Amino acid sequence: MKNRKFLMAANWKMNLSLDDARELLIAVKRTETNFNKVDVLIAPPFTALSLAYELLAETDILIAGQNMHWEEGGAFTGEISPLMLKEAGCTHVILGHSERRSLFYESSAIVNKKFGAAINAELTPIVCIGENLDEREEGKTFDIIKTQLNKSLDTICNQGKSHKKLILAYEPVWAIGTGKTATPAQAQEVHSFIRNWIMENIGNDAGQDIQILYGGSVKPDNVKELMTQPDIDGALIGGASLNADAFISIVHFYEN
């Protein structure tokens, strides 16, 4: 029986004006959430990080960056460093999101460099992995997941870094923004594979401790069934996190 707390993480991507962000943050902030059952995290665009920190500083709601560079500073125009994220109030950072991998050609080796930098900066990385539709239809899901884990988490496997600051997110790429969702059984099958990989490569304690989120068109009407699966510990939520009622309903899945 798992004792990991659930985590509901809102990835706003490149959306919302500051006024809209303020309205959504206030709505989430005012909602009475049982933080003994679920943690809540908001990953706004960089331009809204200071606003999020201003509004959420006195709450238990966590803040994450959507991406970062692996260097602490320097001539990297358009990038943001781990220390800048910390200074802006972030405790977490999303790394290796499928859109970063597919649209911006980030390799797992790059994700690993960012992962190591996040750990060194005492940011909790949410490392994303997942297969696309062609890979799933060709029966390559587990090969792709294993390769991404091996290369994206090389630092933790080969350099003895602690697993205490690590969250994984399984994103079936074919289910992101498409309206399609992996069935709970499909999601659980991959999550179980990931947890077994953790136990084999990082350790049994890590296998029990590390949260594995599901990300792929999570909505109020499918979240509860997904969360009943033994190896699913929360969700990385995209489109539904931009609507206050939908996101709050997802966070409060335990009430229904």
DOMISE-110390 format. One record per residue (C-alpha): x negated, y negated, z negated; residue in three letters; residue number from 1. Coordinates in nm, 3 decimals, padded with zeros to 5 digits. Example, Ala and Ser with C-alpha at 12.3 -4.5 7.8 and 13.67 -1.06 7.14 Angstrom:
BEGIN
SITE     east    north       up  res    n
SITE  -01.230   00.450  -00.780  ALA    1
SITE  -01.367   00.106  -00.714  SER    2
This chain:
BEGIN
SITE     east    north       up  res    n
SITE   00.000   00.000   00.000  MET    1
SITE  -00.148  -00.334   00.099  LYS    2
SITE  -00.200  -00.614  -00.148  ASN    3
SITE  -00.300  -00.877   00.107  ARG    4
SITE  -00.098  -01.197   00.102  LYS    5
SITE   00.077  -01.299   00.422  PHE    6
SITE  -00.051  -01.601   00.616  LEU    7
SITE   00.159  -01.800   00.860  MET    8
SITE  -00.066  -02.019   01.076  ALA    9
SITE   00.074  -02.291   01.304  ALA   10
SITE  -00.138  -02.359   01.612  ASN   11
SITE  -00.002  -02.681   01.763  TRP   12
SITE  -00.245  -02.664   02.057  LYS   13
SITE  -00.248  -02.989   02.265  MET   14
SITE   00.094  -03.110   02.152  ASN   15
SITE   00.271  -03.378   01.945  LEU   16
SITE   00.224  -03.751   01.912  SER   17
SITE   00.119  -03.883   01.572  LEU   18
SITE   00.477  -03.982   01.499  ASP   19
SITE   00.604  -03.635   01.587  ASP   20
SITE   00.323  -03.477   01.389  ALA   21
SITE   00.411  -03.685   01.083  ARG   22
SITE   00.777  -03.584   01.106  GLU   23
SITE   00.691  -03.215   01.134  LEU   24
SITE   00.433  -03.223   00.855  LEU   25
SITE   00.676  -03.395   00.619  ILE   26
SITE   00.946  -03.139   00.696  ALA   27
SITE   00.711  -02.848   00.620  VAL   28
SITE   00.576  -03.023   00.311  LYS   29
SITE   00.924  -03.079   00.165  ARG   30
SITE   01.026  -02.717   00.206  THR   31
SITE   01.011  -02.505  -00.108  GLU   32
SITE   00.787  -02.213  -00.018  THR   33
SITE   00.685  -01.925  -00.243  ASN   34
SITE   00.308  -01.948  -00.211  PHE   35
SITE   00.273  -01.632  -00.417  ASN   36
SITE   00.416  -01.446  -00.117  LYS   37
SITE   00.279  -01.638   00.179  VAL   38
SITE   00.008  -01.891   00.261  ASP   39
SITE   00.083  -02.162   00.517  VAL   40
SITE  -00.173  -02.315   00.752  LEU   41
SITE  -00.145  -02.597   01.005  ILE   42
SITE  -00.389  -02.638   01.296  ALA   43
SITE  -00.310  -02.975   01.455  PRO   44
SITE  -00.501  -03.146   01.737  PRO   45
SITE  -00.818  -03.318   01.619  PHE   46
SITE  -00.648  -03.658   01.644  THR   47
SITE  -00.396  -03.554   01.377  ALA   48
SITE  -00.636  -03.394   01.129  LEU   49
SITE  -00.669  -03.704   00.913  SER   50
SITE  -00.292  -03.746   00.910  LEU   51
SITE  -00.245  -03.384   00.808  ALA   52
SITE  -00.497  -03.422   00.528  TYR   53
SITE  -00.332  -03.742   00.409  GLU   54
SITE   00.011  -03.578   00.390  LEU   55
SITE  -00.090  -03.232   00.269  LEU   56
SITE  -00.378  -03.306   00.030  ALA   57
SITE  -00.162  -03.254  -00.280  GLU   58
SITE  -00.002  -02.933  -00.153  THR   59
SITE  -00.104  -02.569  -00.111  ASP   60
SITE  -00.076  -02.594   00.268  ILE   61
SITE  -00.406  -02.525   00.444  LEU   62
SITE  -00.552  -02.716   00.742  ILE   63
SITE  -00.755  -02.571   01.028  ALA   64
SITE  -00.939  -02.699   01.330  GLY   65
SITE  -00.843  -02.542   01.662  GLN   66
SITE  -01.204  -02.501   01.773  ASN   67
SITE  -01.556  -02.626   01.696  MET   68
SITE  -01.914  -02.630   01.819  HIS   69
SITE  -02.177  -02.415   01.650  TRP   70
SITE  -02.420  -02.702   01.589  GLU   71
SITE  -02.394  -02.941   01.293  GLU   72
SITE  -02.447  -03.243   01.517  GLY   73
SITE  -02.624  -03.372   01.824  GLY   74
SITE  -02.578  -03.458   02.190  ALA   75
SITE  -02.265  -03.252   02.258  PHE   76
SITE  -02.020  -03.501   02.406  THR   77
SITE  -01.657  -03.414   02.342  GLY   78
SITE  -01.733  -03.152   02.074  GLU   79
SITE  -01.670  -03.143   01.700  ILE   80
SITE  -01.895  -02.986   01.438  SER   81
SITE  -01.817  -02.762   01.140  PRO   82
SITE  -01.918  -03.040   00.901  LEU   83
SITE  -01.686  -03.285   01.076  MET   84
SITE  -01.398  -03.041   01.031  LEU   85
SITE  -01.477  -03.006   00.662  LYS   86
SITE  -01.497  -03.382   00.623  GLU   87
SITE  -01.153  -03.410   00.788  ALA   88
SITE  -01.006  -03.176   00.526  GLY   89
SITE  -01.018  -02.841   00.705  CYS   90
SITE  -01.071  -02.518   00.517  THR   91
SITE  -01.027  -02.294   00.826  HIS   92
SITE  -01.107  -02.295   01.197  VAL   93
SITE  -00.959  -02.096   01.488  ILE   94
SITE  -01.227  -01.935   01.704  LEU   95
SITE  -01.208  -01.741   02.029  GLY   96
SITE  -00.844  -01.815   02.102  HIS   97
SITE  -00.738  -01.650   02.427  SER   98
SITE  -00.704  -01.990   02.592  GLU   99
SITE  -01.062  -02.078   02.495  ARG  100
SITE  -01.179  -01.746   02.637  ARG  101
SITE  -00.978  -01.757   02.961  SER  102
SITE  -00.957  -02.129   03.045  LEU  103
SITE  -01.291  -02.247   02.908  PHE  104
SITE  -01.490  -01.928   02.969  TYR  105
SITE  -01.601  -01.877   02.612  GLU  106
SITE  -01.774  -01.543   02.576  SER  107
SITE  -01.769  -01.327   02.264  SER  108
SITE  -02.136  -01.418   02.218  ALA  109
SITE  -02.037  -01.785   02.196  ILE  110
SITE  -01.757  -01.696   01.954  VAL  111
SITE  -02.013  -01.516   01.738  ASN  112
SITE  -02.237  -01.826   01.727  LYS  113
SITE  -01.939  -02.033   01.616  LYS  114
SITE  -01.842  -01.765   01.365  PHE  115
SITE  -02.185  -01.776   01.204  GLY  116
SITE  -02.177  -02.156   01.192  ALA  117
SITE  -01.833  -02.151   01.029  ALA  118
SITE  -01.951  -01.909   00.760  ILE  119
SITE  -02.260  -02.120   00.693  ASN  120
SITE  -02.040  -02.430   00.659  ALA  121
SITE  -01.803  -02.243   00.422  GLU  122
SITE  -01.513  -02.267   00.665  LEU  123
SITE  -01.290  -01.961   00.697  THR  124
SITE  -01.291  -01.850   01.063  PRO  125
SITE  -00.977  -01.708   01.223  ILE  126
SITE  -01.133  -01.502   01.501  VAL  127
SITE  -00.897  -01.415   01.787  CYS  128
SITE  -00.916  -01.105   02.003  ILE  129
SITE  -00.682  -00.951   02.259  GLY  130
SITE  -00.632  -00.796   02.600  GLU  131
SITE  -00.461  -00.934   02.909  ASN  132
SITE  -00.182  -00.767   03.105  LEU  133
SITE  -00.407  -00.599   03.361  ASP  134
SITE  -00.627  -00.455   03.088  GLU  135
SITE  -00.326  -00.319   02.900  ARG  136
SITE  -00.170  -00.165   03.211  GLU  137
SITE  -00.504  -00.002   03.296  GLU  138
SITE  -00.519   00.155   02.950  GLY  139
SITE  -00.821  -00.052   02.844  LYS  140
SITE  -00.669  -00.218   02.537  THR  141
SITE  -00.882  -00.042   02.276  PHE  142
SITE  -01.202  -00.072   02.479  ASP  143
SITE  -01.147  -00.447   02.518  ILE  144
SITE  -01.065  -00.492   02.149  ILE  145
SITE  -01.369  -00.291   02.039  LYS  146
SITE  -01.603  -00.484   02.267  THR  147
SITE  -01.467  -00.821   02.152  GLN  148
SITE  -01.500  -00.719   01.786  LEU  149
SITE  -01.854  -00.590   01.832  ASN  150
SITE  -01.974  -00.904   02.008  LYS  151
SITE  -01.764  -01.170   01.831  SER  152
SITE  -01.855  -01.041   01.483  LEU  153
SITE  -02.215  -00.944   01.550  ASP  154
SITE  -02.326  -01.185   01.276  THR  155
SITE  -02.125  -01.013   01.005  ILE  156
SITE  -02.216  -00.665   01.123  CYS  157
SITE  -02.590  -00.711   01.171  ASN  158
SITE  -02.688  -01.000   00.944  GLN  159
SITE  -02.517  -00.901   00.621  GLY  160
SITE  -02.281  -01.197   00.604  LYS  161
SITE  -01.999  -01.160   00.354  SER  162
SITE  -01.656  -01.063   00.482  HIS  163
SITE  -01.484  -01.273   00.216  LYS  164
SITE  -01.438  -01.559   00.461  LYS  165
SITE  -01.290  -01.389   00.765  LEU  166
SITE  -00.945  -01.360   00.918  ILE  167
SITE  -00.873  -01.182   01.245  LEU  168
SITE  -00.587  -01.252   01.485  ALA  169
SITE  -00.473  -01.003   01.746  TYR  170
SITE  -00.331  -01.181   02.049  GLU  171
SITE  -00.193  -00.966   02.330  PRO  172
SITE  -00.264  -01.227   02.597  VAL  173
SITE   00.029  -01.102   02.804  TRP  174
SITE   00.262  -01.204   02.521  ALA  175
SITE   00.141  -01.561   02.464  ILE  176
SITE   00.378  -01.827   02.590  GLY  177
SITE   00.553  -01.573   02.812  THR  178
SITE   00.848  -01.493   02.589  GLY  179
SITE   00.728  -01.133   02.584  LYS  180
SITE   00.636  -00.980   02.252  THR  181
SITE   00.456  -00.661   02.173  ALA  182
SITE   00.696  -00.429   01.996  THR  183
SITE   00.623  -00.389   01.624  PRO  184
SITE   00.495  -00.039   01.701  ALA  185
SITE   00.262  -00.166   01.976  GLN  186
SITE   00.130  -00.443   01.752  ALA  187
SITE   00.081  -00.205   01.458  GLN  188
SITE  -00.108   00.041   01.676  GLU  189
SITE  -00.367  -00.223   01.767  VAL  190
SITE  -00.379  -00.369   01.416  HIS  191
SITE  -00.447  -00.020   01.278  SER  192
SITE  -00.727   00.024   01.531  PHE  193
SITE  -00.876  -00.311   01.423  ILE  194
SITE  -00.858  -00.219   01.054  ARG  195
SITE  -01.030   00.112   01.120  ASN  196
SITE  -01.301  -00.074   01.312  TRP  197
SITE  -01.349  -00.306   01.013  ILE  198
SITE  -01.388  -00.010   00.776  MET  199
SITE  -01.639   00.161   01.004  GLU  200
SITE  -01.847  -00.150   01.081  ASN  201
SITE  -01.813  -00.378   00.778  ILE  202
SITE  -01.695  -00.154   00.497  GLY  203
SITE  -01.396  -00.007   00.318  ASN  204
SITE  -01.352  -00.309   00.092  ASP  205
SITE  -01.346  -00.536   00.395  ALA  206
SITE  -01.090  -00.309   00.557  GLY  207
SITE  -00.862  -00.356   00.260  GLN  208
SITE  -00.928  -00.729   00.217  ASP  209
SITE  -00.932  -00.881   00.564  ILE  210
SITE  -00.605  -01.026   00.690  GLN  211
SITE  -00.513  -00.942   01.049  ILE  212
SITE  -00.259  -01.180   01.202  LEU  213
SITE  -00.038  -01.113   01.503  TYR  214
SITE  -00.012  -01.386   01.767  GLY  215
SITE   00.218  -01.354   02.064  GLY  216
SITE   00.557  -01.528   02.091  SER  217
SITE   00.639  -01.489   01.722  VAL  218
SITE   00.989  -01.628   01.654  LYS  219
SITE   01.238  -01.633   01.368  PRO  220
SITE   01.427  -01.338   01.515  ASP  221
SITE   01.127  -01.102   01.540  ASN  222
SITE   00.898  -01.207   01.256  VAL  223
SITE   01.048  -00.995   00.979  LYS  224
SITE   01.021  -00.667   01.170  GLU  225
SITE   00.663  -00.749   01.266  LEU  226
SITE   00.573  -00.825   00.904  MET  227
SITE   00.705  -00.488   00.785  THR  228
SITE   00.417  -00.315   00.966  GLN  229
SITE   00.146  -00.202   00.721  PRO  230
SITE  -00.149  -00.365   00.899  ASP  231
SITE   00.014  -00.694   01.004  ILE  232
SITE  -00.062  -00.963   00.747  ASP  233
SITE   00.088  -01.272   00.905  GLY  234
SITE   00.116  -01.458   01.231  ALA  235
SITE  -00.064  -01.710   01.449  LEU  236
SITE   00.229  -01.910   01.582  ILE  237
SITE   00.222  -02.134   01.888  GLY  238
SITE   00.538  -02.272   02.045  GLY  239
SITE   00.769  -02.195   01.753  ALA  240
SITE   00.542  -02.390   01.517  SER  241
SITE   00.629  -02.715   01.698  LEU  242
SITE   00.988  -02.696   01.576  ASN  243
SITE   01.035  -02.755   01.204  ALA  244
SITE   01.340  -02.532   01.163  ASP  245
SITE   01.184  -02.245   01.359  ALA  246
SITE   00.850  -02.262   01.179  PHE  247
SITE   01.006  -02.290   00.835  ILE  248
SITE   01.230  -01.994   00.915  SER  249
SITE   00.921  -01.791   01.011  ILE  250
SITE   00.739  -01.892   00.693  VAL  251
SITE   01.043  -01.790   00.488  HIS  252
SITE   01.080  -01.451   00.657  PHE  253
SITE   01.068  -01.288   00.313  TYR  254
SITE   01.406  -01.439   00.218  GLU  255
SITE   01.607  -01.269   00.491  ASN  256
